[in-house]
Amino acid sequence: MCSLTDSPMARNGKTIILAHDHGTEIGPSGFEGVEERLDPREVFEMARHDAVTALGIGKGLTETYYPSYEDDVALLAKLNGTSSLWSGEPYSPQNWSVEYAAELGADAIGYTIYPGSNREPEMFEDFRWVQENARDYDLPVAMWSYARGQALKDHKSRDTVAYAVRLGLEVGAAW
């Protein structure tokens, strides 16, 4: 599998990914103070900046806006996501496939898991499937790994965050 540093998403071995999945994950409140970013075209224009090496977005923004920017913006296709309206144990369902992301021109795949959630085993299995499918397209897979769940006493502690990061390495997230 290709690493992030060897992909079109990197420049001189480094990446700066502009993540723009906030419309799904947080909703309109995620744009307070930066209302101009409610318009996805503004974010695509930001992604054209020389310092930005890739734009991380979901299916709808990719289908609607990416064709106009595909020559100027590297695409990290964020395959899963959920809204902040959800109140159960953390889980981020897959919204589109590796195959479709590759068809639309993805340079890499992005995926979120929530270690510590009661649905952790299911998320590890989902990630395994995504990571192995991405290999068929020589696409690296970046992971958003957020320790969450009822059993965690402090999801922001140094040890918990380090553990969530280590899990990314252990299950095959790109480096």
Residue pairs with C-beta under 8 A, 6 or more apart in sequence:
1 131
1 134
1 135
1 138
1 139
1 140
1 141
1 172
1 174
2 138
2 139
2 140
2 174
3 140
3 174
3 175
4 10
4 15
4 108
4 140
4 142
4 174
4 175
5 13
5 14
5 15
5 175
6 140
7 74
7 107
7 108
7 139
7 140
7 174
8 54
8 74
8 107
9 15
9 17
9 53
9 54
9 74
9 76
9 107
9 108
9 140
10 53
11 53
14 53
15 53
15 54
16 51
16 52
16 53
16 54
17 52
17 53
17 54
17 55
17 56
17 76
17 142
18 43
18 46
18 47
18 52
18 54
18 55
18 56
19 56
19 78
19 110
20 37
20 40
20 43
20 55
20 56
20 57
20 61
21 56
21 57
21 58
21 78
21 81
22 30
22 31
23 30
23 31
23 38
23 61
24 58
24 81
24 82
24 83
25 81
25 82
25 83
25 84
26 84
27 83
27 84
27 85
28 38
31 37
31 38
36 42
37 43
37 46
40 57
40 61
40 64
40 65
41 65
43 55
44 55
44 65
44 66
44 68
44 69
44 73
46 52
47 54
47 55
47 69
47 72
47 73
48 69
48 72
48 73
52 73
53 74
54 73
54 74
54 75
54 76
54 107
54 108
55 69
55 73
55 74
55 75
55 76
56 76
56 78
56 110
56 142
57 66
57 75
57 76
57 77
57 78
58 77
58 78
58 79
58 81
58 95
58 96
59 77
59 95
59 96
59 100
59 101
62 75
62 77
62 101
62 104
62 106
63 104
66 73
66 75
66 104
66 105
70 105
74 107
74 108
75 101
75 104
75 105
75 106
75 107
75 108
76 106
76 107
76 108
76 109
76 110
76 142
77 96
77 101
77 104
77 106
77 108
77 109
77 110
78 110
78 111
78 112
79 94
79 95
79 96
79 97
79 98
79 101
79 109
79 110
79 111
79 130
80 92
80 93
80 94
80 95
80 111
80 112
80 126
81 92
81 93
81 95
81 112
82 91
82 92
82 93
89 117
89 118
89 119
89 149
89 150
90 114
90 117
90 119
90 146
90 148
90 149
91 114
91 117
91 119
91 122
91 123
92 112
92 113
92 114
92 123
94 111
94 126
94 130
97 133
98 109
98 130
98 133
98 134
98 136
98 137
98 139
99 133
99 137
101 109
101 139
102 137
102 139
106 139
107 139
108 139
108 140
108 141
108 142
108 174
109 130
109 134
109 139
109 140
109 141
109 142
110 141
110 142
110 143
110 144
111 126
111 127
111 130
111 131
111 141
111 142
111 143
111 144
112 143
112 144
112 145
112 146
113 120
113 123
113 124
113 126
113 127
113 143
113 144
113 145
113 146
113 167
113 171
114 120
114 123
114 146
114 147
114 148
114 149
115 145
115 146
115 147
115 148
115 149
115 163
115 164
115 167
116 147
116 148
116 149
116 151
116 152
116 155
116 160
116 164
117 123
117 148
117 149
118 149
118 150
120 149
124 171
127 141
127 143
127 171
127 172
127 173
128 171
128 172
130 141
131 141
131 171
131 172
131 173
134 140
134 141
140 174
141 172
141 173
141 174
142 173
142 174
143 168
143 171
143 173
143 174
145 164
145 165
145 167
145 168
145 173
146 155
146 164
147 155
147 160
147 161
147 163
147 164
148 155
149 155
152 160
154 160
155 161
169 175
